[in-house]
Amino acid sequence: MVSPALTRRPQRQPGAPAAITAHRALDPKLVDLLCGQLACEKAAVTEAASLIGDLGADSLDLVELVLSLEDAFGVKISGKRAAGLCTVGDVQSLVISLQK
C-alpha cells in the first residue's frame, strides 16, 4: 500500500516561490505550433500530454514537428534527441536546452 504522504500534492509554504510547486507555463509559440502541426485543440496541449497517445501524432507527424521546431525556434535537433520526445514537456525542455 502506498503511503498517503506520497500521494498528496505538496502544499506551497507561505512565502515560498510559486515555481517550487507550480508547473512551468508552456510557451504559447510552442502550443500554437503543436496545434497547427497536429490539428489538436489548445486545451489538449499540456506539459504531460503524450504526442502520440493524447495528441494523435504518427511517425510522419513527429518528423514534420521536429523540422517545424528547428525552423520556429532556430535550433538543430539530432535524430537521437528527436527519438526521446514523448510528451509536450519533453519538447519544451529540449527546445529550452538547445536555445541556451
C-alpha positions as CSV (number, residue, x, y, z in Angstrom):
1,M,0.0,0.0,0.0
2,V,1.2,3.5,-0.9
3,S,1.6,5.9,2.0
4,P,-0.9,8.8,1.8
5,A,2.0,11.2,2.3
6,L,3.5,10.0,-1.1
7,T,0.2,10.5,-3.0
8,R,-0.6,14.0,-1.7
9,R,0.4,17.1,-3.7
10,P,2.8,19.2,-1.8
11,Q,1.3,22.4,-0.5
12,R,3.2,25.7,-1.1
13,Q,4.5,27.2,2.1
14,P,3.7,30.9,2.8
15,G,6.4,33.0,1.3
16,A,7.8,30.2,-0.9
17,P,8.3,30.9,-4.6
18,A,5.4,29.7,-6.7
19,A,7.9,28.0,-9.1
20,I,8.6,25.3,-6.5
21,T,5.1,23.7,-6.8
22,A,3.7,25.1,-10.0
23,H,4.2,23.6,-13.4
24,R,6.0,25.9,-15.7
25,A,3.9,27.6,-18.3
26,L,4.0,26.3,-21.8
27,D,5.4,28.6,-24.5
28,P,2.5,30.0,-26.4
29,K,4.5,29.7,-29.6
30,L,5.1,26.0,-28.9
31,V,1.4,25.5,-28.2
32,D,0.4,27.2,-31.5
33,L,3.0,25.2,-33.4
34,L,1.7,21.9,-32.0
35,C,-1.9,22.7,-32.6
36,G,-1.2,23.7,-36.2
37,Q,1.0,20.7,-36.8
38,L,-1.1,18.1,-35.1
39,A,-4.6,19.6,-35.6
40,C,-5.4,19.4,-31.9
41,E,-7.2,21.7,-29.5
42,K,-5.2,24.1,-27.3
43,A,-6.8,22.6,-24.2
44,A,-5.3,19.2,-25.1
45,V,-1.8,20.6,-25.1
46,T,-0.5,20.2,-21.6
47,E,3.0,19.5,-20.3
48,A,2.1,15.9,-19.6
49,A,0.3,15.3,-22.9
50,S,1.7,12.4,-25.0
51,L,2.5,13.5,-28.6
52,I,1.2,10.1,-29.9
53,G,-1.3,8.9,-27.3
54,D,-3.0,12.2,-26.5
55,L,-2.4,14.5,-29.4
56,G,-2.6,11.8,-32.2
57,A,0.8,12.2,-33.8
58,D,2.1,9.5,-36.0
59,S,5.7,8.9,-37.1
60,L,5.5,11.3,-40.1
61,D,3.9,14.0,-37.8
62,L,6.9,13.7,-35.5
63,V,9.4,14.2,-38.3
64,E,7.5,17.2,-39.5
65,L,7.2,18.5,-36.0
66,V,11.0,18.3,-35.5
67,L,11.5,20.2,-38.7
68,S,9.0,22.9,-37.7
69,L,10.6,23.2,-34.3
70,E,14.0,23.7,-35.9
71,D,12.6,26.5,-38.1
72,A,10.5,28.2,-35.5
73,F,13.0,28.2,-32.6
74,G,16.3,28.3,-34.6
75,V,17.6,25.1,-33.1
76,K,19.1,21.9,-34.5
77,I,17.6,18.6,-33.2
78,S,19.5,15.4,-33.7
79,G,17.7,12.1,-34.5
80,K,18.7,10.7,-31.2
81,R,17.2,13.6,-29.3
82,A,14.1,13.6,-31.5
83,A,13.6,9.9,-30.7
84,G,13.3,10.8,-27.0
85,L,10.4,13.3,-27.5
86,C,7.3,11.6,-25.9
87,T,5.4,14.5,-24.2
88,V,4.9,18.2,-24.8
89,G,7.0,18.8,-21.7
90,D,9.9,16.8,-23.4
91,V,9.6,19.0,-26.4
92,Q,9.6,22.3,-24.4
93,S,12.6,21.1,-22.3
94,L,14.6,20.2,-25.3
95,V,13.9,23.5,-27.1
96,I,14.9,25.4,-24.0
97,S,18.1,23.4,-23.5
98,L,19.1,23.9,-27.2
99,Q,18.5,27.7,-27.0
100,K,21.0,28.2,-24.2
